[in-house]
Amino acid sequence: MNGYRELAAELRRRIDEGEFEVGSTLPRILDLMDEYGLSKQTVRDAVGLLVDEGLVVTSKRAGTIVRNRTPVAIPLNRYNQVLAPGGSRGPWETATAAQGLDGFMRLIKVERVPADADVARLLELQPGDGLVYRLRQAIIRPDDVVQLQHAWYPEDLAEAAGIATTEKIIGGVYGALVAAGHEPATASEAVSARPPTEQEAADLRIGGRVAVITVERVTKDRAGRPIEVLRAIAPADRLKFVYDNLPLLPEA
C-alpha cells in the first residue's frame, strides 16, 4: 500500500465490515501512520476522501468518527397525524417514533424578517411584508443532525398561532395553526438535489461531495391562503421518502 486511495479503500472496507461501528472513532493519524507505514499527508488525504464520501466526520476534540448513514423513512402521511391540536409530537417526532427512533426538533433561531421577493411570491404577499422566520434542526438523539428546516409564516398568522416564540411548540406548528383557525388543507412539495453549501455541510456534518436533498413545501389552509413556506435540507443518504397508496384512478 503506497497511496491515499489504497488506504481509503482499506479503511472503507473496515467500516463496511463493522470493525469500526457507527459513532466509533478511527485510529489516530499517528497510529495509522505506524500501522500502514505511510506519511502523515497520505493518511490525512485518505481520511479527507472518506469525509468527502460521507463515511466519517472529523472533530478537533473527538477525532475521526464513523458517521451514521442509516436512512430515516419520511412517510407522506406524517402531517395528517399531527393536525389535531393538543398533541405532544410534531411530524418529525411522529415519523421517527414510528421507526423506534428518538427524534426531536432543536430550535436555532426565531426572528421577524421582511419577505424577500421569492418567499413573498409563494406566500402571496408583497416583498417587504412582515414574516416570522424559524430555523430548526431535525435530530435523532443524542445529537445526529439529519435535517435543516427553514420556515416562513405571515407575521399576523404567526402571532395568532403563538409560533412567533422561542418556546417549544407542543404538538408542533401544524397543531398550533389548527388551534388558531388555519387548518392546513393542502401541501405542495418540490424535491431536488444539489451539492451542499459550506454552511450546510458544517451544520449537517457531511463532506462537500455528499449531495443534499432539498424539499420546498408550500402549505395552504382551507380558504386557500398560503400559511407556510418550508425549505428542508438533508443529506441524500439520510432520508427515504415514502409515498404509499397514492390514488392512481383517473378522474371521473
Sequence and secondary structure as in RCSB ss.txt:
>XXXX:A:sequence
MNGYRELAAELRRRIDEGEFEVGSTLPRILDLMDEYGLSKQTVRDAVGLLVDEGLVVTSKRAGTIVRNRTPVAIP
LNRYNQVLAPGGSRGPWETATAAQGLDGFMRLIKVERVPADADVARLLELQPGDGLVYRLRQAIIRPDDVVQLQH
AWYPEDLAEAAGIATTEKIIGGVYGALVAAGHEPATASEAVSARPPTEQEAADLRIGGRVAVITVERVTKDRAGR
PIEVLRAIAPADRLKFVYDNLPLLPEA
>XXXX:A:secstr
  SHHHHHHHHHHHHHTTSS TT B   HHHHHHHHT  HHHHHHHHHHHHHHTSEEEETTTEEEE     EEEE
GGGTGGG STT S  HHHHHHHTTT  EEEEEEEEEEEE  HHHHHHTT  TT EEEEEEEEEEETTTEEEEEEE
EEEEHHHHHHHT SSSS  TTHHHHHHHHTT  EEEEEEEEEEE   HHHHHHHT  TTS EEEEEEEEEETTS 
EEEEEEEEEETTTEEEE  S       
